[in-house]
Amino acid sequence: MKRLIYMSSFSRPISDQEIDVLGKQSNARNNARGITGVLLCLDKTFFQILEGDDHIIDGLFESIKKDPRHEDVVCLINEDRVRDRLFPGRYMHTVNLNVKGDMLFQPVKVLLQQLMQSHRIIGKYTQPAVINKIVQGLDPLELVPQRTMKAILFADIKGFSGISQRYKVDDAIRLINLYLNLATTAITLHGGEVTKYIGDCVMAHFDENQVDQALHAAVYLQEQLAAIRAEASDDAPESQLFAGIGIDYGEVIQGNVGSVIKMDYTLLGNAVNRAQSLERLTRVLPASCIFSEEVKNASKEPWKFLHLGARPIKGKEQSVDLYCLDNPLLHESEDK
Ligand SMILES: Cc1cc2nc3c(=O)[nH]c(=O)nc-3n(C[C@H](O)[C@H](O)[C@H](O)COP(=O)(O)O)c2cc1C
């Protein structure tokens, strides 16, 4: 048996009557499937505890995650091998704290509000790869280190230090945030995961079978940036928004590194160093996305590649063959 605890936010206003109906329907459905638990509502937030057979809870949680009545579903606990139920005989006890004036509920309300606020703040400041684990109910500190094949992508704003000196602080920060949002969307939309932000640079990883997706993410990001530059006036910082992207593919070690004070869930290995070096080469070579022969060989789609010659790079003893895609957008340079 397992116990799963999550919270979520209303995606639209939901009346007390609707919550009542949802509770009654859930109660009846859960009764038929041996699911017990509690559903709390506070402000615009749901907080639910579900307990029952593993596959039944997993299946229900998949349906609940897709339910259009709420969004931002964060799994707080996903506990296996649970022996005793916390709510025996309660198939979905629903408590709408918005309509409960009882003083006894005050501490629960305060605790839930605090929990929601902490999650919002932690979610904003925590490494995306760690948050992805937390929202699945996994404890990132318990993750076992592993060797794995990954496509590693670095995407950096070109010449950001010059831009930051030329424009006001607010404009520079707005530009970085715009860029990081675009890059993150490009990566997650194509199945990758942002490992971390390093100033104005995004480091991301894609699974072994997603090398083509990493290339698609690079093309998509450059398309988005080109559209933003085209719309910006000449004196706006957005007109200077060019990115350099480096991609490599190889074996990396994935795990928690750090000290007792601060941990980083990250990837280490030559592919990481090489992807960063390839990204730096976009500053000197006429291509805004450069990748290694390993990426070319691991991709499966019929891309048109251009050979950019061979160069020595960090993480490789010998010179490596460099490639870019035969796509005019990826040759566009900031000098144009
Ligand atoms: C906050 C929330 C909690 C829910 N809790 C349950 C529940 O405990 N049991 C249940 O059967 N459906 C629950 N639902 C409804 C499910 O999302 C889904 O509509 C229902 O299980 C029917 O899914 P199906 O059409 O895939 O069978 C909940 C929905 C929301 C928004």
The ligand as an SDF file (V2000), in Angstrom:
LIG
                    3D

 31 33  0  0  0  0  0  0  0  0999 V2000
   -8.3840   18.2560   -6.2700 C   0  0  0  0  0  0  0  0  0  0  0  0
   -9.0000   17.0250   -6.8850 C   0  0  0  0  0  0  0  0  0  0  0  0
   -9.1020   15.8790   -6.1390 C   0  0  0  0  0  0  0  0  0  0  0  0
   -9.6780   14.7230   -6.6800 C   0  0  0  0  0  0  0  0  0  0  0  0
   -9.7680   13.5870   -5.9260 N   0  0  0  0  0  0  0  0  0  0  0  0
  -10.3080   12.4740   -6.4600 C   0  0  0  0  0  0  0  0  0  0  0  0
  -10.3980   11.2750   -5.6990 C   0  0  0  0  0  0  0  0  0  0  0  0
  -10.0090   11.1880   -4.5520 O   0  0  0  0  0  0  0  0  0  0  0  0
  -10.9620   10.2040   -6.3070 N   0  0  0  0  0  0  0  0  0  0  0  0
  -11.4420   10.2270   -7.5840 C   0  0  0  0  0  0  0  0  0  0  0  0
  -11.9320    9.2140   -8.0830 O   0  0  0  0  0  0  0  0  0  0  0  0
  -11.3600   11.3520   -8.3150 N   0  0  0  0  0  0  0  0  0  0  0  0
  -10.8170   12.4760   -7.7920 C   0  0  0  0  0  0  0  0  0  0  0  0
  -10.7510   13.6150   -8.5320 N   0  0  0  0  0  0  0  0  0  0  0  0
  -11.3140   13.6140   -9.8900 C   0  0  0  0  0  0  0  0  0  0  0  0
  -10.3050   13.0360  -10.8710 C   0  0  0  0  0  0  0  0  0  0  0  0
   -9.4050   14.0530  -11.2800 O   0  0  0  0  0  0  0  0  0  0  0  0
  -11.0220   12.4930  -12.1120 C   0  0  0  0  0  0  0  0  0  0  0  0
  -11.8720   13.4830  -12.6340 O   0  0  0  0  0  0  0  0  0  0  0  0
  -11.8580   11.2790  -11.7720 C   0  0  0  0  0  0  0  0  0  0  0  0
  -11.0900   10.3660  -11.0450 O   0  0  0  0  0  0  0  0  0  0  0  0
  -12.3690   10.6080  -13.0650 C   0  0  0  0  0  0  0  0  0  0  0  0
  -11.2510   10.2390  -13.8220 O   0  0  0  0  0  0  0  0  0  0  0  0
  -11.3680    9.3240  -15.1270 P   0  0  0  0  0  0  0  0  0  0  0  0
  -12.2890   10.0780  -16.0440 O   0  0  0  0  0  0  0  0  0  0  0  0
   -9.9520    9.2360  -15.6180 O   0  0  0  0  0  0  0  0  0  0  0  0
  -11.9250    8.0160  -14.6630 O   0  0  0  0  0  0  0  0  0  0  0  0
  -10.1810   14.7640   -7.9990 C   0  0  0  0  0  0  0  0  0  0  0  0
  -10.0620   15.9450   -8.7480 C   0  0  0  0  0  0  0  0  0  0  0  0
   -9.4870   17.0700   -8.2060 C   0  0  0  0  0  0  0  0  0  0  0  0
   -9.3840   18.3310   -8.9910 C   0  0  0  0  0  0  0  0  0  0  0  0
  1  2  1  0
  2  3  1  0
  2 30  2  0
  3  4  2  0
  4  5  1  0
  4 28  1  0
  5  6  2  0
  6  7  1  0
  6 13  1  0
  7  8  2  0
  7  9  1  0
  9 10  1  0
 10 11  2  0
 10 12  1  0
 12 13  2  0
 13 14  1  0
 14 15  1  0
 14 28  1  0
 15 16  1  0
 16 17  1  0
 16 18  1  0
 18 19  1  0
 18 20  1  0
 20 21  1  0
 20 22  1  0
 22 23  1  0
 23 24  1  0
 24 25  2  0
 24 26  1  0
 24 27  1  0
 28 29  2  0
 29 30  1  0
 30 31  1  0
M  END
$$$$
